[in-house]
Amino acid sequence: MSFSELTADLSHPPQPETVEWYRLACFLPRTLAPGVNVSDPGDAQAQADADYRFVLQQLGPCRRNLH
């Protein structure tokens, strides 16, 4: 099973402490990459940045034990 199949249910965000949540909360970059492919570099880029920050905020911090 691929990760995209695990996260294909778009009706709700992944539940905290699940594999889906862990993969997103712990491995998504904290910001969008410079030059991310957005069709309109002006307002669309600003909206993409805001949307990405919102997603990260909703996921919450990764609290994995690094020891």
PDB file with one MODEL, atoms N, CA, C and O in Angstrom:
MODEL        1
ATOM      1  N   MET A   1       0.842  -1.161   0.000  1.00  0.00           N
ATOM      2  CA  MET A   1       0.000   0.000   0.000  1.00  0.00           C
ATOM      3  C   MET A   1       0.898   1.239   0.000  1.00  0.00           C
ATOM      4  O   MET A   1       1.854   1.314   0.772  1.00  0.00           O
ATOM      5  N   SER A   2       0.601   2.180  -0.839  1.00  0.00           N
ATOM      6  CA  SER A   2       1.397   3.405  -0.905  1.00  0.00           C
ATOM      7  C   SER A   2       0.858   4.439   0.083  1.00  0.00           C
ATOM      8  O   SER A   2      -0.279   4.347   0.545  1.00  0.00           O
ATOM      9  N   PHE A   3       1.705   5.430   0.396  1.00  0.00           N
ATOM     10  CA  PHE A   3       1.281   6.480   1.318  1.00  0.00           C
ATOM     11  C   PHE A   3       0.096   7.255   0.758  1.00  0.00           C
ATOM     12  O   PHE A   3      -0.783   7.671   1.513  1.00  0.00           O
ATOM     13  N   SER A   4       0.062   7.453  -0.560  1.00  0.00           N
ATOM     14  CA  SER A   4      -1.064   8.189  -1.154  1.00  0.00           C
ATOM     15  C   SER A   4      -2.371   7.431  -0.952  1.00  0.00           C
ATOM     16  O   SER A   4      -3.423   8.053  -0.806  1.00  0.00           O
ATOM     17  N   GLU A   5      -2.326   6.118  -0.942  1.00  0.00           N
ATOM     18  CA  GLU A   5      -3.544   5.340  -0.671  1.00  0.00           C
ATOM     19  C   GLU A   5      -3.972   5.485   0.785  1.00  0.00           C
ATOM     20  O   GLU A   5      -5.166   5.495   1.087  1.00  0.00           O
ATOM     21  N   LEU A   6      -3.003   5.595   1.683  1.00  0.00           N
ATOM     22  CA  LEU A   6      -3.332   5.772   3.100  1.00  0.00           C
ATOM     23  C   LEU A   6      -3.977   7.120   3.368  1.00  0.00           C
ATOM     24  O   LEU A   6      -4.821   7.238   4.256  1.00  0.00           O
ATOM     25  N   THR A   7      -3.591   8.128   2.617  1.00  0.00           N
ATOM     26  CA  THR A   7      -4.087   9.481   2.851  1.00  0.00           C
ATOM     27  C   THR A   7      -5.134   9.908   1.838  1.00  0.00           C
ATOM     28  O   THR A   7      -5.452  11.095   1.762  1.00  0.00           O
ATOM     29  N   ALA A   8      -5.676   8.995   1.066  1.00  0.00           N
ATOM     30  CA  ALA A   8      -6.611   9.335   0.002  1.00  0.00           C
ATOM     31  C   ALA A   8      -7.956   9.834   0.515  1.00  0.00           C
ATOM     32  O   ALA A   8      -8.691  10.471  -0.240  1.00  0.00           O
ATOM     33  N   ASP A   9      -8.302   9.570   1.768  1.00  0.00           N
ATOM     34  CA  ASP A   9      -9.567  10.033   2.326  1.00  0.00           C
ATOM     35  C   ASP A   9      -9.434  11.517   2.659  1.00  0.00           C
ATOM     36  O   ASP A   9      -8.887  11.887   3.698  1.00  0.00           O
ATOM     37  N   LEU A  10      -9.943  12.360   1.760  1.00  0.00           N
ATOM     38  CA  LEU A  10      -9.789  13.801   1.923  1.00  0.00           C
ATOM     39  C   LEU A  10     -10.896  14.430   2.757  1.00  0.00           C
ATOM     40  O   LEU A  10     -10.929  15.651   2.912  1.00  0.00           O
ATOM     41  N   SER A  11     -11.800  13.623   3.296  1.00  0.00           N
ATOM     42  CA  SER A  11     -12.920  14.181   4.049  1.00  0.00           C
ATOM     43  C   SER A  11     -12.521  14.639   5.446  1.00  0.00           C
ATOM     44  O   SER A  11     -13.266  15.386   6.081  1.00  0.00           O
ATOM     45  N   HIS A  12     -11.368  14.210   5.935  1.00  0.00           N
ATOM     46  CA  HIS A  12     -10.907  14.657   7.246  1.00  0.00           C
ATOM     47  C   HIS A  12      -9.390  14.574   7.314  1.00  0.00           C
ATOM     48  O   HIS A  12      -8.774  13.755   6.632  1.00  0.00           O
ATOM     49  N   PRO A  13      -8.788  15.430   8.143  1.00  0.00           N
ATOM     50  CA  PRO A  13      -7.325  15.384   8.279  1.00  0.00           C
ATOM     51  C   PRO A  13      -6.916  14.127   9.043  1.00  0.00           C
ATOM     52  O   PRO A  13      -7.743  13.522   9.724  1.00  0.00           O
ATOM     53  N   PRO A  14      -5.657  13.734   8.937  1.00  0.00           N
ATOM     54  CA  PRO A  14      -5.210  12.556   9.675  1.00  0.00           C
ATOM     55  C   PRO A  14      -5.312  12.780  11.179  1.00  0.00           C
ATOM     56  O   PRO A  14      -5.057  13.877  11.677  1.00  0.00           O
ATOM     57  N   GLN A  15      -5.679  11.749  11.873  1.00  0.00           N
ATOM     58  CA  GLN A  15      -5.786  11.825  13.330  1.00  0.00           C
ATOM     59  C   GLN A  15      -4.391  11.871  13.947  1.00  0.00           C
ATOM     60  O   GLN A  15      -3.479  11.192  13.474  1.00  0.00           O
ATOM     61  N   PRO A  16      -4.220  12.676  15.009  1.00  0.00           N
ATOM     62  CA  PRO A  16      -2.919  12.736  15.682  1.00  0.00           C
ATOM     63  C   PRO A  16      -2.455  11.357  16.132  1.00  0.00           C
ATOM     64  O   PRO A  16      -3.252  10.489  16.490  1.00  0.00           O
ATOM     65  N   GLU A  17      -1.147  11.192  16.099  1.00  0.00           N
ATOM     66  CA  GLU A  17      -0.482   9.976  16.553  1.00  0.00           C
ATOM     67  C   GLU A  17      -0.745   8.757  15.665  1.00  0.00           C
ATOM     68  O   GLU A  17      -0.505   7.628  16.093  1.00  0.00           O
ATOM     69  N   THR A  18      -1.230   8.961  14.446  1.00  0.00           N
ATOM     70  CA  THR A  18      -1.380   7.863  13.491  1.00  0.00           C
ATOM     71  C   THR A  18      -0.193   7.900  12.528  1.00  0.00           C
ATOM     72  O   THR A  18       0.564   8.871  12.510  1.00  0.00           O
ATOM     73  N   VAL A  19      -0.035   6.861  11.742  1.00  0.00           N
ATOM     74  CA  VAL A  19       1.053   6.823  10.759  1.00  0.00           C
ATOM     75  C   VAL A  19       0.918   7.982   9.780  1.00  0.00           C
ATOM     76  O   VAL A  19       1.909   8.626   9.435  1.00  0.00           O
ATOM     77  N   GLU A  20      -0.301   8.245   9.335  1.00  0.00           N
ATOM     78  CA  GLU A  20      -0.514   9.335   8.377  1.00  0.00           C
ATOM     79  C   GLU A  20      -0.102  10.675   8.983  1.00  0.00           C
ATOM     80  O   GLU A  20       0.589  11.472   8.348  1.00  0.00           O
ATOM     81  N   TRP A  21      -0.535  10.910  10.218  1.00  0.00           N
ATOM     82  CA  TRP A  21      -0.198  12.157  10.894  1.00  0.00           C
ATOM     83  C   TRP A  21       1.314  12.268  11.071  1.00  0.00           C
ATOM     84  O   TRP A  21       1.904  13.307  10.775  1.00  0.00           O
ATOM     85  N   TYR A  22       1.934  11.206  11.550  1.00  0.00           N
ATOM     86  CA  TYR A  22       3.375  11.201  11.784  1.00  0.00           C
ATOM     87  C   TYR A  22       4.154  11.548  10.522  1.00  0.00           C
ATOM     88  O   TYR A  22       5.076  12.363  10.561  1.00  0.00           O
ATOM     89  N   ARG A  23       3.785  10.932   9.408  1.00  0.00           N
ATOM     90  CA  ARG A  23       4.494  11.189   8.154  1.00  0.00           C
ATOM     91  C   ARG A  23       4.388  12.657   7.754  1.00  0.00           C
ATOM     92  O   ARG A  23       5.355  13.233   7.256  1.00  0.00           O
ATOM     93  N   LEU A  24       3.233  13.261   7.966  1.00  0.00           N
ATOM     94  CA  LEU A  24       3.060  14.671   7.595  1.00  0.00           C
ATOM     95  C   LEU A  24       3.672  15.606   8.633  1.00  0.00           C
ATOM     96  O   LEU A  24       4.454  16.491   8.284  1.00  0.00           O
ATOM     97  N   ALA A  25       3.326  15.420   9.893  1.00  0.00           N
ATOM     98  CA  ALA A  25       3.779  16.340  10.943  1.00  0.00           C
ATOM     99  C   ALA A  25       5.289  16.317  11.129  1.00  0.00           C
ATOM    100  O   ALA A  25       5.890  17.340  11.459  1.00  0.00           O
ATOM    101  N   CYS A  26       5.904  15.163  10.922  1.00  0.00           N
ATOM    102  CA  CYS A  26       7.333  15.040  11.208  1.00  0.00           C
ATOM    103  C   CYS A  26       8.243  15.219   9.991  1.00  0.00           C
ATOM    104  O   CYS A  26       9.446  15.429  10.148  1.00  0.00           O
ATOM    105  N   PHE A  27       7.690  15.140   8.796  1.00  0.00           N
ATOM    106  CA  PHE A  27       8.571  15.166   7.633  1.00  0.00           C
ATOM    107  C   PHE A  27       8.260  16.246   6.605  1.00  0.00           C
ATOM    108  O   PHE A  27       9.052  16.453   5.686  1.00  0.00           O
ATOM    109  N   LEU A  28       7.133  16.938   6.730  1.00  0.00           N
ATOM    110  CA  LEU A  28       6.903  18.062   5.815  1.00  0.00           C
ATOM    111  C   LEU A  28       7.885  19.178   6.154  1.00  0.00           C
ATOM    112  O   LEU A  28       8.142  19.433   7.331  1.00  0.00           O
ATOM    113  N   PRO A  29       8.434  19.841   5.151  1.00  0.00           N
ATOM    114  CA  PRO A  29       9.299  20.989   5.448  1.00  0.00           C
ATOM    115  C   PRO A  29       8.491  22.083   6.138  1.00  0.00           C
ATOM    116  O   PRO A  29       7.283  22.190   5.929  1.00  0.00           O
ATOM    117  N   ARG A  30       9.138  22.874   6.938  1.00  0.00           N
ATOM    118  CA  ARG A  30       8.448  23.931   7.702  1.00  0.00           C
ATOM    119  C   ARG A  30       7.960  25.064   6.810  1.00  0.00           C
ATOM    120  O   ARG A  30       7.063  25.808   7.208  1.00  0.00           O
ATOM    121  N   THR A  31       8.517  25.216   5.631  1.00  0.00           N
ATOM    122  CA  THR A  31       8.068  26.241   4.679  1.00  0.00           C
ATOM    123  C   THR A  31       8.044  25.634   3.282  1.00  0.00           C
ATOM    124  O   THR A  31       8.708  24.633   3.015  1.00  0.00           O
ATOM    125  N   LEU A  32       7.279  26.248   2.404  1.00  0.00           N
ATOM    126  CA  LEU A  32       7.284  25.828   1.003  1.00  0.00           C
ATOM    127  C   LEU A  32       8.651  26.123   0.399  1.00  0.00           C
ATOM    128  O   LEU A  32       9.305  27.099   0.765  1.00  0.00           O
ATOM    129  N   ALA A  33       9.066  25.292  -0.505  1.00  0.00           N
ATOM    130  CA  ALA A  33      10.347  25.502  -1.176  1.00  0.00           C
ATOM    131  C   ALA A  33      10.285  26.772  -2.020  1.00  0.00           C
ATOM    132  O   ALA A  33       9.252  27.064  -2.623  1.00  0.00           O
ATOM    133  N   PRO A  34      11.377  27.524  -2.068  1.00  0.00           N
ATOM    134  CA  PRO A  34      11.399  28.699  -2.935  1.00  0.00           C
ATOM    135  C   PRO A  34      11.123  28.285  -4.374  1.00  0.00           C
ATOM    136  O   PRO A  34      11.643  27.273  -4.845  1.00  0.00           O
ATOM    137  N   GLY A  35      10.321  29.054  -5.056  1.00  0.00           N
ATOM    138  CA  GLY A  35      10.023  28.761  -6.450  1.00  0.00           C
ATOM    139  C   GLY A  35       9.050  27.628  -6.641  1.00  0.00           C
ATOM    140  O   GLY A  35       8.991  27.036  -7.718  1.00  0.00           O
ATOM    141  N   VAL A  36       8.266  27.308  -5.590  1.00  0.00           N
ATOM    142  CA  VAL A  36       7.271  26.250  -5.741  1.00  0.00           C
ATOM    143  C   VAL A  36       6.379  26.583  -6.932  1.00  0.00           C
ATOM    144  O   VAL A  36       6.096  27.753  -7.190  1.00  0.00           O
ATOM    145  N   ASN A  37       5.943  25.573  -7.646  1.00  0.00           N
ATOM    146  CA  ASN A  37       5.212  25.780  -8.889  1.00  0.00           C
ATOM    147  C   ASN A  37       3.782  26.257  -8.614  1.00  0.00           C
ATOM    148  O   ASN A  37       2.879  25.452  -8.389  1.00  0.00           O
ATOM    149  N   VAL A  38       3.600  27.553  -8.637  1.00  0.00           N
ATOM    150  CA  VAL A  38       2.282  28.181  -8.501  1.00  0.00           C
ATOM    151  C   VAL A  38       2.055  28.978  -9.773  1.00  0.00           C
ATOM    152  O   VAL A  38       2.933  29.722 -10.212  1.00  0.00           O
ATOM    153  N   SER A  39       0.877  28.822 -10.366  1.00  0.00           N
ATOM    154  CA  SER A  39       0.627  29.423 -11.676  1.00  0.00           C
ATOM    155  C   SER A  39       0.775  30.940 -11.691  1.00  0.00           C
ATOM    156  O   SER A  39       1.274  31.493 -12.671  1.00  0.00           O
ATOM    157  N   ASP A  40       0.358  31.619 -10.639  1.00  0.00           N
ATOM    158  CA  ASP A  40       0.457  33.079 -10.572  1.00  0.00           C
ATOM    159  C   ASP A  40       1.394  33.426  -9.420  1.00  0.00           C
ATOM    160  O   ASP A  40       1.063  33.175  -8.261  1.00  0.00           O
ATOM    161  N   PRO A  41       2.561  34.001  -9.723  1.00  0.00           N
ATOM    162  CA  PRO A  41       3.545  34.237  -8.668  1.00  0.00           C
ATOM    163  C   PRO A  41       3.125  35.276  -7.623  1.00  0.00           C
ATOM    164  O   PRO A  41       3.726  35.314  -6.549  1.00  0.00           O
ATOM    165  N   GLY A  42       2.146  36.097  -7.881  1.00  0.00           N
ATOM    166  CA  GLY A  42       1.752  37.151  -6.944  1.00  0.00           C
ATOM    167  C   GLY A  42       0.839  36.654  -5.843  1.00  0.00           C
ATOM    168  O   GLY A  42       1.294  36.062  -4.864  1.00  0.00           O
ATOM    169  N   ASP A  43      -0.445  36.895  -6.007  1.00  0.00           N
ATOM    170  CA  ASP A  43      -1.422  36.532  -4.992  1.00  0.00           C
ATOM    171  C   ASP A  43      -1.496  35.026  -4.769  1.00  0.00           C
ATOM    172  O   ASP A  43      -1.700  34.580  -3.639  1.00  0.00           O
ATOM    173  N   ALA A  44      -1.334  34.245  -5.815  1.00  0.00           N
ATOM    174  CA  ALA A  44      -1.414  32.789  -5.683  1.00  0.00           C
ATOM    175  C   ALA A  44      -0.276  32.259  -4.809  1.00  0.00           C
ATOM    176  O   ALA A  44      -0.474  31.326  -4.030  1.00  0.00           O
ATOM    177  N   GLN A  45       0.903  32.847  -4.935  1.00  0.00           N
ATOM    178  CA  GLN A  45       2.037  32.429  -4.100  1.00  0.00           C
ATOM    179  C   GLN A  45       1.766  32.744  -2.638  1.00  0.00           C
ATOM    180  O   GLN A  45       2.026  31.917  -1.763  1.00  0.00           O
ATOM    181  N   ALA A  46       1.249  33.929  -2.371  1.00  0.00           N
ATOM    182  CA  ALA A  46       0.929  34.308  -0.999  1.00  0.00           C
ATOM    183  C   ALA A  46      -0.148  33.388  -0.421  1.00  0.00           C
ATOM    184  O   ALA A  46      -0.073  32.999   0.745  1.00  0.00           O
ATOM    185  N   GLN A  47      -1.144  33.042  -1.231  1.00  0.00           N
ATOM    186  CA  GLN A  47      -2.201  32.143  -0.763  1.00  0.00           C
ATOM    187  C   GLN A  47      -1.652  30.737  -0.520  1.00  0.00           C
ATOM    188  O   GLN A  47      -2.026  30.087   0.457  1.00  0.00           O
ATOM    189  N   ALA A  48      -0.777  30.268  -1.392  1.00  0.00           N
ATOM    190  CA  ALA A  48      -0.169  28.948  -1.204  1.00  0.00           C
ATOM    191  C   ALA A  48       0.639  28.907   0.085  1.00  0.00           C
ATOM    192  O   ALA A  48       0.586  27.919   0.818  1.00  0.00           O
ATOM    193  N   ASP A  49       1.391  29.975   0.370  1.00  0.00           N
ATOM    194  CA  ASP A  49       2.158  30.050   1.617  1.00  0.00           C
ATOM    195  C   ASP A  49       1.230  30.030   2.827  1.00  0.00           C
ATOM    196  O   ASP A  49       1.491  29.321   3.798  1.00  0.00           O
ATOM    197  N   ALA A  50       0.157  30.800   2.773  1.00  0.00           N
ATOM    198  CA  ALA A  50      -0.802  30.844   3.882  1.00  0.00           C
ATOM    199  C   ALA A  50      -1.486  29.491   4.074  1.00  0.00           C
ATOM    200  O   ALA A  50      -1.650  29.034   5.205  1.00  0.00           O
ATOM    201  N   ASP A  51      -1.879  28.860   2.987  1.00  0.00           N
ATOM    202  CA  ASP A  51      -2.516  27.542   3.074  1.00  0.00           C
ATOM    203  C   ASP A  51      -1.566  26.517   3.681  1.00  0.00           C
ATOM    204  O   ASP A  51      -1.977  25.701   4.507  1.00  0.00           O
ATOM    205  N   TYR A  52      -0.315  26.552   3.282  1.00  0.00           N
ATOM    206  CA  TYR A  52       0.669  25.604   3.790  1.00  0.00           C
ATOM    207  C   TYR A  52       0.890  25.803   5.286  1.00  0.00           C
ATOM    208  O   TYR A  52       0.950  24.834   6.042  1.00  0.00           O
ATOM    209  N   ARG A  53       1.011  27.065   5.712  1.00  0.00           N
ATOM    210  CA  ARG A  53       1.163  27.351   7.146  1.00  0.00           C
ATOM    211  C   ARG A  53      -0.051  26.862   7.926  1.00  0.00           C
ATOM    212  O   ARG A  53       0.093  26.352   9.037  1.00  0.00           O
ATOM    213  N   PHE A  54      -1.245  27.010   7.359  1.00  0.00           N
ATOM    214  CA  PHE A  54      -2.462  26.547   8.011  1.00  0.00           C
ATOM    215  C   PHE A  54      -2.436  25.025   8.197  1.00  0.00           C
ATOM    216  O   PHE A  54      -2.777  24.519   9.267  1.00  0.00           O
ATOM    217  N   VAL A  55      -2.035  24.311   7.164  1.00  0.00           N
ATOM    218  CA  VAL A  55      -1.953  22.846   7.250  1.00  0.00           C
ATOM    219  C   VAL A  55      -0.979  22.442   8.354  1.00  0.00           C
ATOM    220  O   VAL A  55      -1.293  21.575   9.170  1.00  0.00           O
ATOM    221  N   LEU A  56       0.191  23.059   8.384  1.00  0.00           N
ATOM    222  CA  LEU A  56       1.169  22.731   9.419  1.00  0.00           C
ATOM    223  C   LEU A  56       0.636  23.049  10.810  1.00  0.00           C
ATOM    224  O   LEU A  56       0.858  22.295  11.757  1.00  0.00           O
ATOM    225  N   GLN A  57      -0.069  24.171  10.927  1.00  0.00           N
ATOM    226  CA  GLN A  57      -0.662  24.551  12.214  1.00  0.00           C
ATOM    227  C   GLN A  57      -1.696  23.515  12.658  1.00  0.00           C
ATOM    228  O   GLN A  57      -1.737  23.144  13.831  1.00  0.00           O
ATOM    229  N   GLN A  58      -2.520  23.052  11.736  1.00  0.00           N
ATOM    230  CA  GLN A  58      -3.542  22.066  12.071  1.00  0.00           C
ATOM    231  C   GLN A  58      -2.937  20.714  12.450  1.00  0.00           C
ATOM    232  O   GLN A  58      -3.484  20.000  13.291  1.00  0.00           O
ATOM    233  N   LEU A  59      -1.817  20.365  11.836  1.00  0.00           N
ATOM    234  CA  LEU A  59      -1.151  19.104  12.180  1.00  0.00           C
ATOM    235  C   LEU A  59      -0.556  19.168  13.581  1.00  0.00           C
ATOM    236  O   LEU A  59      -0.569  18.183  14.320  1.00  0.00           O
ATOM    237  N   GLY A  60      -0.035  20.334  13.936  1.00  0.00           N
ATOM    238  CA  GLY A  60       0.630  20.473  15.220  1.00  0.00           C
ATOM    239  C   GLY A  60       2.069  19.996  15.141  1.00  0.00           C
ATOM    240  O   GLY A  60       2.509  19.486  14.111  1.00  0.00           O
ATOM    241  N   PRO A  61       2.805  20.166  16.249  1.00  0.00           N
ATOM    242  CA  PRO A  61       4.212  19.801  16.232  1.00  0.00           C
ATOM    243  C   PRO A  61       4.433  18.292  16.258  1.00  0.00           C
ATOM    244  O   PRO A  61       3.605  17.537  16.769  1.00  0.00           O
ATOM    245  N   CYS A  62       5.537  17.879  15.712  1.00  0.00           N
ATOM    246  CA  CYS A  62       5.960  16.479  15.784  1.00  0.00           C
ATOM    247  C   CYS A  62       6.625  16.281  17.127  1.00  0.00           C
ATOM    248  O   CYS A  62       7.606  16.957  17.438  1.00  0.00           O
ATOM    249  N   ARG A  63       6.118  15.381  17.917  1.00  0.00           N
ATOM    250  CA  ARG A  63       6.670  15.138  19.252  1.00  0.00           C
ATOM    251  C   ARG A  63       7.362  13.780  19.327  1.00  0.00           C
ATOM    252  O   ARG A  63       7.260  13.082  20.335  1.00  0.00           O
ATOM    253  N   ARG A  64       8.052  13.414  18.280  1.00  0.00           N
ATOM    254  CA  ARG A  64       8.720  12.117  18.312  1.00  0.00           C
ATOM    255  C   ARG A  64       9.924  12.173  19.237  1.00  0.00           C
ATOM    256  O   ARG A  64      10.537  13.226  19.412  1.00  0.00           O
ATOM    257  N   ASN A  65      10.249  11.065  19.809  1.00  0.00           N
ATOM    258  CA  ASN A  65      11.385  10.951  20.711  1.00  0.00           C
ATOM    259  C   ASN A  65      12.642  10.731  19.881  1.00  0.00           C
ATOM    260  O   ASN A  65      12.755   9.718  19.191  1.00  0.00           O
ATOM    261  N   LEU A  66      13.564  11.643  19.939  1.00  0.00           N
ATOM    262  CA  LEU A  66      14.763  11.571  19.110  1.00  0.00           C
ATOM    263  C   LEU A  66      15.906  10.831  19.813  1.00  0.00           C
ATOM    264  O   LEU A  66      17.010  10.778  19.271  1.00  0.00           O
ATOM    265  N   HIS A  67      15.686  10.279  20.955  1.00  0.00           N
ATOM    266  CA  HIS A  67      16.746   9.576  21.698  1.00  0.00           C
ATOM    267  C   HIS A  67      16.786   8.120  21.329  1.00  0.00           C
ATOM    268  O   HIS A  67      17.612   7.372  21.852  1.00  0.00           O
TER     269      HIS A  67
ENDMDL
END
